[in-house]
Every structure is written in C-alpha cells, then in structure tokens.
Amino acid sequence: MDQAQFPGFSRCNNATLRRAARRLGRFYDDALAPTGLKGTQFGLLFQIRVSDEPTMGTIAEALIMDLSALGHTLKPLIRDGYVETFADKDDRRIKRVRLTPRGEIKLDEAIKLWDVAQQRFENMMGKEQAAALRATLDQIAALNLEMPTAAPSI
C-alpha cells in the first residue's frame, strides 16, 4: 500500500493506529474463528488466567477498558461457561473473575491457534520489528494522554 492509497491518514496517529488495529484484529479473529472466540475474548481469557482470580477493576485497568465495556465482553464468556464471577471473600462488594475448567480448555485450544497467527505475523514483519512494535504500543498505552483542563477565559 503506497501513500496515495491513504491520503490524509499519514499524519493522524489515531487514524493510522485504528486502521492497523482493524487489520490486525481481523487477522487474529480469523485465526481464532475455529474456537468461536474473538481476539478480544481471547485477550480477556488470557488476562484472567495470568492475573489469578482478579477483580473486575484490575482487569479493566490492565486492558484499559471501562467496567461497562468489560461487563459487556464478559457476558458471552459467562453465558458459554468459560468464566465465572464471584464475591471477594474479604469484601463482598468486590467482584472477582476466574476461568472455569471449560474456560481453561477453551483458552488452551485458542492459544494453539493464536501461536500460529503470532508466528505468521512475526514471519511477515520480522521478529525484531514485531517486538519493537509491541514495545512502542506498550509505551503508548502507558502514556498519560488526558487532555489538560482548559483555564477559564476572562
């Protein structure tokens, strides 16, 4: 794809990143399709596994999601029996999340397909360039991009 195919996009970080995210998202969604999971669901299941019965807030923070979006993404995973929520033993107001045995099996199945997709992407991009991309994206995710409050005009 040359510059002329996407006039006006080259200077907008947001548009460029979203376009790339859609392309990559489709790629991983297609790879995971035999499992019935979307890439977002895979990422959520993986985050739950590595976080050891995290709170909803912990997951939302790790994935940079608001709680309502997290709840929306969790619903089909709960419905399909891959995830369950439960009250924290010390504070019943806090909801924790864990994979069910069925969820563990589904995640293991998805990891195999994800691994193939990951390898293919790295072969196309180059391992070093793919690692640099992840590092750059992690840096972006860590930035405090909140807009400063405008001073009132007098």
C-alpha positions in Angstrom: 0.0 0.0 0.0 1.5 3.3 -1.0 0.9 6.7 0.4 -1.5 7.7 -2.3 -4.0 5.0 -1.3 -4.5 6.7 2.1 -4.3 10.4 1.6 -4.6 12.4 4.8 -4.0 9.4 7.1 -0.2 9.5 7.3 -0.2 12.4 9.8 -3.0 11.3 12.1 -1.7 8.8 14.7 -5.2 7.9 15.8 -6.5 7.0 12.3 -3.3 5.2 11.4 -3.3 3.2 14.6 -7.0 2.3 14.2 -6.6 1.2 10.6 -3.7 -1.1 11.6 -5.6 -2.3 14.6 -8.6 -3.3 12.5 -6.3 -5.1 10.0 -4.5 -7.0 12.8 -7.8 -7.6 14.7 -9.3 -9.3 11.7 -6.2 -11.4 11.2 -6.3 -12.7 14.8 -10.1 -13.0 14.7 -9.9 -15.2 11.6 -7.1 -17.3 13.2 -9.2 -17.8 16.4 -12.5 -18.4 14.5 -12.5 -22.2 14.9 -12.7 -21.7 18.7 -15.7 -19.4 18.4 -13.7 -16.7 20.2 -12.9 -13.2 19.1 -9.5 -11.7 19.7 -10.9 -9.5 22.4 -12.4 -12.5 24.2 -9.1 -14.4 23.9 -7.2 -11.5 25.4 -9.7 -11.3 28.2 -9.5 -15.0 29.0 -5.7 -14.8 28.9 -5.6 -11.8 31.2 -7.9 -13.6 33.7 -5.6 -16.7 33.7 -2.4 -14.7 34.3 -4.0 -12.5 36.9 -5.1 -15.3 39.3 -8.8 -14.5 40.1 -8.5 -10.8 39.5 -11.1 -8.2 40.4 -13.2 -6.6 37.7 -11.4 -3.3 38.3 -7.9 -5.0 38.0 -8.9 -6.5 34.6 -10.4 -3.3 33.3 -7.3 -1.3 34.3 -4.9 -3.9 32.8 -6.9 -3.9 29.5 -7.6 -0.1 29.6 -11.3 -0.7 29.4 -14.2 0.8 31.4 -16.1 -1.5 33.6 -19.3 -1.4 31.5 -17.3 -2.5 28.4 -15.6 -5.2 30.4 -19.0 -6.4 31.6 -20.3 -6.4 28.0 -17.3 -8.5 26.9 -17.6 -10.9 29.8 -21.3 -11.7 29.3 -21.0 -14.2 26.4 -18.0 -15.8 28.2 -20.1 -16.3 31.3 -23.1 -17.5 29.2 -20.9 -20.1 27.5 -19.5 -21.3 30.8 -15.9 -20.2 30.3 -15.8 -17.6 33.1 -17.5 -17.1 36.4 -17.7 -14.2 38.7 -17.8 -14.4 42.5 -17.7 -12.1 45.5 -14.3 -11.4 47.1 -14.0 -13.3 50.4 -12.9 -10.2 52.3 -15.2 -7.6 50.7 -18.4 -9.0 49.2 -18.9 -5.7 47.2 -15.9 -6.6 45.1 -16.4 -9.0 42.2 -13.7 -11.3 41.1 -13.4 -13.4 38.0 -11.9 -16.8 37.2 -11.8 -19.3 34.4 -13.9 -22.4 34.7 -12.5 -25.7 33.8 -14.3 -25.4 30.5 -12.7 -21.9 30.1 -9.2 -23.3 30.7 -9.8 -25.9 28.0 -11.1 -23.3 25.5 -8.2 -20.9 26.3 -5.6 -23.8 25.7 -7.3 -24.5 22.4 -7.2 -20.8 21.4 -3.6 -20.4 22.4 -2.6 -23.0 19.9 -4.3 -21.1 17.1 -3.0 -17.8 18.4 0.5 -19.1 18.4 0.2 -20.0 14.7 -1.1 -16.5 13.9 1.6 -14.9 16.1 4.3 -16.8 14.3 2.9 -15.9 10.9 2.7 -12.2 11.8 6.3 -12.3 13.1 7.5 -14.0 9.9 5.9 -11.3 7.8 7.0 -8.4 10.0 10.3 -9.8 11.2 10.7 -10.9 14.9 12.7 -7.8 15.9 10.3 -5.4 14.2 7.3 -7.2 15.8 9.0 -6.9 19.2 9.7 -3.2 18.6 6.1 -2.7 17.6 4.9 -4.3 20.8 7.3 -2.2 22.8 6.2 1.0 21.1 2.5 0.2 21.6 3.2 -0.6 25.3 4.8 2.8 25.6 1.7 4.4 24.0 -0.6 2.5 26.4 1.4 3.8 29.4 1.2 7.5 28.4 -1.0 9.8 30.3 -2.9 11.2 27.4 -5.6 13.0 29.3 -6.2 16.5 28.0 -5.4 19.2 30.4 -8.3 21.2 31.8 -8.6 24.4 29.9 -8.1 27.6 32.0 -11.3 29.7 32.1 -11.1 32.7 29.9 -11.7 36.1 31.4 
